């Protein structure tokens, strides 16, 4: 895996040919390791989705990725999946993690006021996940964001598929055609 600093450069290069106004997945380890392109292809998802996640990325580190990696895409929607690194490390309280997330949301809203934000919960098997997810859901309400519940389970291909299914409904936003609906439902 590329180092975090190399990911900025890699994403900047990819952004030079990327389409604007799509959907961006922005998170840490679980999101970064999701085989997103393969799953998009397998499920016939027809909208533009980019994964700008970085393995091991914390909420506080995420701010430095906004301008170089996310803003050039001017996404209509940003799916955020953060908190797992902090909870796994166990060195911060849920309140302090949520405060860092609040600042990240402010930065995203300031940089891209027209982008819809979706906050995705963490796997309930992580330490303090229940309290964190409850606080994250309240933060979503406070900031006018949507909230999505991630699956619970051990990391595996089956978990990745369930995680993708959680995200999948957000890819279409309001632009689904009849063919997309039949693929999505069945």
C-alpha positions as CSV (number, residue, x, y, z in Angstrom):
1,X,0.0,0.0,0.0
2,X,1.2,3.5,-0.8
3,X,2.2,5.7,2.1
4,X,-0.4,8.4,3.1
5,X,1.7,11.2,1.5
6,X,1.9,9.2,-1.7
7,X,-1.9,8.8,-1.8
8,X,-2.3,12.6,-2.1
9,X,-0.1,12.6,-5.2
10,X,-1.8,9.5,-6.6
11,X,-5.3,11.0,-6.1
12,X,-4.2,14.4,-7.6
13,X,-3.0,12.6,-10.7
14,X,-6.3,10.6,-10.9
15,X,-8.3,13.8,-10.4
16,X,-6.8,15.2,-13.6
17,X,-9.0,12.8,-15.7
18,X,-11.9,12.4,-13.3
19,X,-15.4,13.5,-13.9
20,X,-16.9,16.1,-11.6
21,X,-20.2,16.0,-9.8
22,X,-20.1,12.3,-8.9
23,X,-20.1,10.4,-5.6
24,X,-16.9,10.2,-3.5
25,X,-16.2,7.6,-0.8
26,X,-13.9,9.2,1.7
27,X,-12.8,7.2,4.8
28,X,-10.1,5.2,6.4
29,X,-9.1,1.5,6.3
30,X,-12.4,-0.3,5.7
31,X,-13.3,2.1,2.9
32,X,-9.8,2.1,1.4
33,X,-9.7,-1.7,1.2
34,X,-13.2,-2.0,-0.4
35,X,-12.8,-3.4,-3.9
36,X,-15.1,-0.6,-5.1
37,X,-14.4,-0.6,-8.8
38,X,-15.0,-4.3,-9.1
39,X,-18.2,-4.1,-7.1
40,X,-19.4,-1.2,-9.2
41,X,-18.8,-3.2,-12.3
42,X,-20.3,-6.4,-10.9
43,X,-23.5,-4.6,-9.9
44,X,-23.7,-2.5,-13.1
45,X,-23.7,0.8,-11.2
46,X,-23.9,3.4,-13.9
47,X,-23.0,6.6,-12.0
48,X,-19.6,8.0,-11.3
49,X,-18.1,6.9,-8.0
50,X,-14.6,7.6,-6.7
51,X,-12.8,6.1,-3.7
52,X,-10.6,8.7,-2.1
53,X,-10.1,6.7,1.1
54,X,-6.7,6.1,2.8
55,X,-5.8,3.2,4.9
56,X,-5.1,4.2,8.5
57,X,-6.4,7.8,8.0
58,X,-7.7,9.5,11.1
59,X,-10.4,12.2,11.2
60,X,-7.8,14.8,12.1
61,X,-5.5,13.8,9.2
62,X,-8.5,13.8,6.8
63,X,-8.6,17.6,6.7
64,X,-5.3,17.7,4.8
65,X,-6.9,15.6,2.0
66,X,-9.9,17.8,1.3
67,X,-8.3,20.4,-0.9
68,X,-6.0,18.2,-3.0
69,X,-8.1,15.1,-3.2
70,X,-11.8,15.8,-2.8
71,X,-12.5,19.5,-3.8
72,X,-11.3,19.1,-7.4
73,X,-14.0,16.5,-7.9
74,X,-16.8,18.8,-6.8
75,X,-18.9,15.8,-5.8
76,X,-22.6,15.9,-5.5
77,X,-22.3,13.5,-2.6
78,X,-19.5,12.5,-0.2
79,X,-19.9,9.3,1.8
80,X,-17.8,9.6,4.9
81,X,-16.6,6.6,6.9
82,X,-14.3,7.7,9.7
83,X,-13.7,6.8,13.4
84,X,-12.5,3.2,13.2
85,X,-8.8,4.2,13.6
86,X,-9.5,6.3,16.7
87,X,-11.8,3.6,18.3
88,X,-9.3,0.9,17.5
89,X,-6.4,2.9,19.1
90,X,-8.6,3.6,22.2
91,X,-6.7,6.7,23.1
92,X,-9.6,9.2,22.6
93,X,-13.0,9.6,24.1
94,X,-16.1,9.3,21.9
95,X,-16.7,13.0,22.6
96,X,-13.3,14.1,21.4
97,X,-13.6,12.0,18.2
98,X,-17.0,13.5,17.5
99,X,-15.5,17.0,18.0
100,X,-12.8,16.2,15.4
101,X,-15.6,14.9,13.1
102,X,-17.6,18.1,13.6
103,X,-14.6,20.2,12.5
104,X,-14.1,17.9,9.4
105,X,-17.8,18.5,8.5
106,X,-17.3,22.2,8.8
107,X,-14.3,22.0,6.5
108,X,-16.2,20.0,3.9
109,X,-19.2,22.2,4.0
110,X,-17.0,25.3,3.6
111,X,-15.0,23.8,0.7
112,X,-18.0,22.3,-1.1
113,X,-21.3,23.8,0.2
114,X,-23.4,22.0,-2.5
115,X,-22.2,18.5,-1.7
116,X,-24.5,16.3,0.3
117,X,-22.7,14.5,3.1
118,X,-23.5,11.0,4.4
119,X,-22.0,9.8,7.6
120,X,-21.5,6.0,7.8
121,X,-21.4,4.3,11.1
122,X,-18.5,2.0,12.1
123,X,-18.6,-1.7,12.6
124,X,-20.3,-2.4,16.0
125,X,-17.6,-4.9,16.8
126,X,-15.1,-2.0,17.4
127,X,-14.6,-0.8,21.0
128,X,-17.1,1.9,22.0
129,X,-18.8,1.6,18.6
130,X,-22.3,1.7,20.0
131,X,-21.7,5.0,21.8
132,X,-19.8,6.4,18.8
133,X,-22.5,5.5,16.3
134,X,-25.2,7.0,18.5
135,X,-23.2,10.3,18.7
136,X,-22.5,10.1,14.9
137,X,-26.2,9.8,14.2
138,X,-26.8,12.9,16.4
139,X,-24.0,14.8,14.6
140,X,-25.6,13.9,11.2
141,X,-28.9,15.4,12.4
142,X,-27.1,18.5,13.8
143,X,-25.4,19.2,10.5
144,X,-28.2,18.2,8.1
145,X,-26.3,15.2,6.9
146,X,-27.7,11.7,6.1
147,X,-26.7,8.8,8.2
148,X,-26.1,5.2,7.1
149,X,-25.7,2.1,9.3
150,X,-22.7,0.0,8.4
151,X,-23.0,-3.8,8.8
152,X,-21.7,-5.6,11.8
153,X,-19.2,-8.5,11.4
154,X,-15.7,-9.7,11.0
155,X,-13.8,-8.2,8.1
156,X,-14.1,-10.6,5.1
157,X,-15.3,-10.5,1.6
158,X,-18.8,-11.1,2.8
159,X,-18.5,-8.0,5.1
160,X,-17.1,-5.9,2.2
161,X,-20.2,-7.0,0.1
162,X,-22.5,-5.9,2.9
163,X,-20.7,-2.6,3.3
164,X,-21.0,-2.0,-0.4
165,X,-24.7,-2.7,-0.3
166,X,-25.0,0.0,2.4
167,X,-23.3,2.5,0.1
168,X,-25.0,1.4,-3.1
169,X,-28.3,3.1,-2.5
170,X,-26.5,6.5,-2.2
171,X,-24.7,6.1,-5.5
172,X,-27.8,6.9,-7.5
173,X,-29.0,9.9,-5.6
174,X,-32.0,11.1,-7.7
175,X,-30.8,10.0,-11.1
176,X,-31.8,6.4,-11.3
177,X,-33.4,5.2,-14.5
178,X,-35.7,2.2,-14.8
179,X,-32.9,-0.1,-15.7
180,X,-30.9,1.0,-12.6
181,X,-33.9,0.4,-10.4
182,X,-34.3,-3.2,-11.7
183,X,-30.6,-3.9,-11.3
184,X,-30.6,-2.4,-7.8
185,X,-33.7,-4.3,-6.7
186,X,-32.9,-7.4,-8.2
